[in-house]
Amino acid sequence: MADYVEPLGMRILIRKDEARQKTRGGIVLPDNSEIPTITGRVVEVSVQVDRNEDFPIRKYDKVLFHPRNAIPVDFEGNNLLFVVPIEAVVAVFRRESSRGSRRVAGATDESDE
């Protein structure tokens, strides 16, 4: 039987992305310097969030979150897991499956008529 963390209430479990050790320009940062990383992958979603249509967040989504209210979970040695209130998630990264196929709700095609 494997152990796992199940967030309760309006919370999700996020695996924080690794902190960058090099800037985009190629400058290597010393170990004591850290660029704050506030992106991560959703590992688990509470039942309340999963049932709430106002929050279209699903497992494995990449999200941008505000780390102030994130609670670190001492479950793994590298401590990259955080329980985050849904209100702290400010964006979900999406990728269109095919260019131009995205539709606006309520829009109709001329072929539908």
C-alpha positions as protocol buffer text, in pm:
chain_id: "A"
residue {
  index: 1
  type: MET
  ca { x: 0 y: 0 z: 0 }
}
residue {
  index: 2
  type: ALA
  ca { x: 147 y: 335 z: -107 }
}
residue {
  index: 3
  type: ASP
  ca { x: 117 y: 654 z: 95 }
}
residue {
  index: 4
  type: TYR
  ca { x: -28 y: 964 z: -68 }
}
residue {
  index: 5
  type: VAL
  ca { x: -143 y: 1315 z: 23 }
}
residue {
  index: 6
  type: GLU
  ca { x: -506 y: 1408 z: -35 }
}
residue {
  index: 7
  type: PRO
  ca { x: -582 y: 1781 z: -11 }
}
residue {
  index: 8
  type: LEU
  ca { x: -903 y: 1872 z: 172 }
}
residue {
  index: 9
  type: GLY
  ca { x: -1138 y: 2165 z: 116 }
}
residue {
  index: 10
  type: MET
  ca { x: -1072 y: 2401 z: -172 }
}
residue {
  index: 11
  type: ARG
  ca { x: -705 y: 2304 z: -207 }
}
residue {
  index: 12
  type: ILE
  ca { x: -477 y: 2128 z: -454 }
}
residue {
  index: 13
  type: LEU
  ca { x: -140 y: 1956 z: -419 }
}
residue {
  index: 14
  type: ILE
  ca { x: 133 y: 2100 z: -642 }
}
residue {
  index: 15
  type: ARG
  ca { x: 483 y: 1976 z: -719 }
}
residue {
  index: 16
  type: LYS
  ca { x: 683 y: 2296 z: -749 }
}
residue {
  index: 17
  type: ASP
  ca { x: 911 y: 2330 z: -1051 }
}
residue {
  index: 18
  type: GLU
  ca { x: 1283 y: 2324 z: -981 }
}
residue {
  index: 19
  type: ALA
  ca { x: 1447 y: 2660 z: -912 }
}
residue {
  index: 20
  type: ARG
  ca { x: 1662 y: 2780 z: -1199 }
}
residue {
  index: 21
  type: GLN
  ca { x: 2037 y: 2780 z: -1142 }
}
residue {
  index: 22
  type: LYS
  ca { x: 2109 y: 2980 z: -1457 }
}
residue {
  index: 23
  type: THR
  ca { x: 1952 y: 3294 z: -1600 }
}
residue {
  index: 24
  type: ARG
  ca { x: 1815 y: 3304 z: -1954 }
}
residue {
  index: 25
  type: GLY
  ca { x: 2123 y: 3499 z: -2054 }
}
residue {
  index: 26
  type: GLY
  ca { x: 2344 y: 3211 z: -1938 }
}
residue {
  index: 27
  type: ILE
  ca { x: 2474 y: 3357 z: -1610 }
}
residue {
  index: 28
  type: VAL
  ca { x: 2526 y: 3082 z: -1351 }
}
residue {
  index: 29
  type: LEU
  ca { x: 2378 y: 3179 z: -1014 }
}
residue {
  index: 30
  type: PRO
  ca { x: 2551 y: 3100 z: -683 }
}
residue {
  index: 31
  type: ASP
  ca { x: 2383 y: 2841 z: -459 }
}
residue {
  index: 32
  type: ASN
  ca { x: 2258 y: 3101 z: -209 }
}
residue {
  index: 33
  type: SER
  ca { x: 2083 y: 3300 z: -483 }
}
residue {
  index: 34
  type: GLU
  ca { x: 1745 y: 3177 z: -596 }
}
residue {
  index: 35
  type: ILE
  ca { x: 1503 y: 3308 z: -854 }
}
residue {
  index: 36
  type: PRO
  ca { x: 1162 y: 3247 z: -699 }
}
residue {
  index: 37
  type: THR
  ca { x: 977 y: 2982 z: -895 }
}
residue {
  index: 38
  type: ILE
  ca { x: 603 y: 2980 z: -857 }
}
residue {
  index: 39
  type: THR
  ca { x: 503 y: 2735 z: -1126 }
}
residue {
  index: 40
  type: GLY
  ca { x: 434 y: 2370 z: -1079 }
}
residue {
  index: 41
  type: ARG
  ca { x: 231 y: 2065 z: -1179 }
}
residue {
  index: 42
  type: VAL
  ca { x: -91 y: 1966 z: -1008 }
}
residue {
  index: 43
  type: VAL
  ca { x: -37 y: 1630 z: -840 }
}
residue {
  index: 44
  type: GLU
  ca { x: -374 y: 1592 z: -671 }
}
residue {
  index: 45
  type: VAL
  ca { x: -703 y: 1783 z: -661 }
}
residue {
  index: 46
  type: SER
  ca { x: -946 y: 1777 z: -369 }
}
residue {
  index: 47
  type: VAL
  ca { x: -1296 y: 1643 z: -427 }
}
residue {
  index: 48
  type: GLN
  ca { x: -1443 y: 1991 z: -371 }
}
residue {
  index: 49
  type: VAL
  ca { x: -1224 y: 2150 z: -640 }
}
residue {
  index: 50
  type: ASP
  ca { x: -1286 y: 1861 z: -879 }
}
residue {
  index: 51
  type: ARG
  ca { x: -1665 y: 1907 z: -850 }
}
residue {
  index: 52
  type: ASN
  ca { x: -1656 y: 2287 z: -878 }
}
residue {
  index: 53
  type: GLU
  ca { x: -1696 y: 2398 z: -1241 }
}
residue {
  index: 54
  type: ASP
  ca { x: -1567 y: 2749 z: -1156 }
}
residue {
  index: 55
  type: PHE
  ca { x: -1215 y: 2604 z: -1122 }
}
residue {
  index: 56
  type: PRO
  ca { x: -1116 y: 2413 z: -1437 }
}
residue {
  index: 57
  type: ILE
  ca { x: -802 y: 2269 z: -1280 }
}
residue {
  index: 58
  type: ARG
  ca { x: -723 y: 1904 z: -1335 }
}
residue {
  index: 59
  type: LYS
  ca { x: -447 y: 1668 z: -1232 }
}
residue {
  index: 60
  type: TYR
  ca { x: -120 y: 1721 z: -1426 }
}
residue {
  index: 61
  type: ASP
  ca { x: -206 y: 2081 z: -1525 }
}
residue {
  index: 62
  type: LYS
  ca { x: 81 y: 2329 z: -1511 }
}
residue {
  index: 63
  type: VAL
  ca { x: -19 y: 2623 z: -1292 }
}
residue {
  index: 64
  type: LEU
  ca { x: 111 y: 2958 z: -1175 }
}
residue {
  index: 65
  type: PHE
  ca { x: 49 y: 3015 z: -804 }
}
residue {
  index: 66
  type: HIS
  ca { x: 119 y: 3270 z: -533 }
}
residue {
  index: 67
  type: PRO
  ca { x: 348 y: 3099 z: -279 }
}
residue {
  index: 68
  type: ARG
  ca { x: 247 y: 3306 z: 25 }
}
residue {
  index: 69
  type: ASN
  ca { x: -27 y: 3066 z: 143 }
}
residue {
  index: 70
  type: ALA
  ca { x: 134 y: 2748 z: 10 }
}
residue {
  index: 71
  type: ILE
  ca { x: 192 y: 2489 z: 283 }
}
residue {
  index: 72
  type: PRO
  ca { x: 506 y: 2277 z: 232 }
}
residue {
  index: 73
  type: VAL
  ca { x: 449 y: 1903 z: 267 }
}
residue {
  index: 74
  type: ASP
  ca { x: 733 y: 1707 z: 427 }
}
residue {
  index: 75
  type: PHE
  ca { x: 654 y: 1395 z: 227 }
}
residue {
  index: 76
  type: GLU
  ca { x: 954 y: 1375 z: -4 }
}
residue {
  index: 77
  type: GLY
  ca { x: 1319 y: 1447 z: 69 }
}
residue {
  index: 78
  type: ASN
  ca { x: 1343 y: 1736 z: -178 }
}
residue {
  index: 79
  type: ASN
  ca { x: 1027 y: 1900 z: -35 }
}
residue {
  index: 80
  type: LEU
  ca { x: 881 y: 2018 z: -363 }
}
residue {
  index: 81
  type: LEU
  ca { x: 520 y: 1938 z: -268 }
}
residue {
  index: 82
  type: PHE
  ca { x: 286 y: 2214 z: -152 }
}
residue {
  index: 83
  type: VAL
  ca { x: -79 y: 2221 z: -52 }
}
residue {
  index: 84
  type: VAL
  ca { x: -214 y: 2537 z: -212 }
}
residue {
  index: 85
  type: PRO
  ca { x: -554 y: 2702 z: -163 }
}
residue {
  index: 86
  type: ILE
  ca { x: -739 y: 2729 z: -493 }
}
residue {
  index: 87
  type: GLU
  ca { x: -755 y: 3109 z: -450 }
}
residue {
  index: 88
  type: ALA
  ca { x: -372 y: 3120 z: -469 }
}
residue {
  index: 89
  type: VAL
  ca { x: -373 y: 2972 z: -822 }
}
residue {
  index: 90
  type: VAL
  ca { x: -361 y: 3265 z: -1061 }
}
residue {
  index: 91
  type: ALA
  ca { x: -327 y: 3088 z: -1398 }
}
residue {
  index: 92
  type: VAL
  ca { x: -339 y: 2752 z: -1572 }
}
residue {
  index: 93
  type: PHE
  ca { x: -110 y: 2694 z: -1869 }
}
residue {
  index: 94
  type: ARG
  ca { x: -303 y: 2554 z: -2166 }
}
residue {
  index: 95
  type: ARG
  ca { x: -194 y: 2436 z: -2508 }
}
residue {
  index: 96
  type: GLU
  ca { x: -432 y: 2436 z: -2802 }
}
residue {
  index: 97
  type: SER
  ca { x: -467 y: 2094 z: -2964 }
}
residue {
  index: 98
  type: SER
  ca { x: -484 y: 2241 z: -3315 }
}
residue {
  index: 99
  type: ARG
  ca { x: -434 y: 2600 z: -3419 }
}
residue {
  index: 100
  type: GLY
  ca { x: -756 y: 2792 z: -3472 }
}
residue {
  index: 101
  type: SER
  ca { x: -980 y: 2517 z: -3334 }
}
residue {
  index: 102
  type: ARG
  ca { x: -1064 y: 2702 z: -3015 }
}
residue {
  index: 103
  type: ARG
  ca { x: -1427 y: 2813 z: -3004 }
}
residue {
  index: 104
  type: VAL
  ca { x: -1592 y: 3087 z: -2809 }
}
residue {
  index: 105
  type: ALA
  ca { x: -1886 y: 2978 z: -2595 }
}
residue {
  index: 106
  type: GLY
  ca { x: -2213 y: 3057 z: -2769 }
}
residue {
  index: 107
  type: ALA
  ca { x: -2056 y: 3108 z: -3112 }
}
residue {
  index: 108
  type: THR
  ca { x: -2207 y: 2926 z: -3407 }
}
residue {
  index: 109
  type: ASP
  ca { x: -2061 y: 2826 z: -3739 }
}
residue {
  index: 110
  type: GLU
  ca { x: -2242 y: 2912 z: -4060 }
}
residue {
  index: 111
  type: SER
  ca { x: -2245 y: 2538 z: -4134 }
}
residue {
  index: 112
  type: ASP
  ca { x: -2453 y: 2479 z: -3818 }
}
residue {
  index: 113
  type: GLU
  ca { x: -2746 y: 2672 z: -3960 }
}
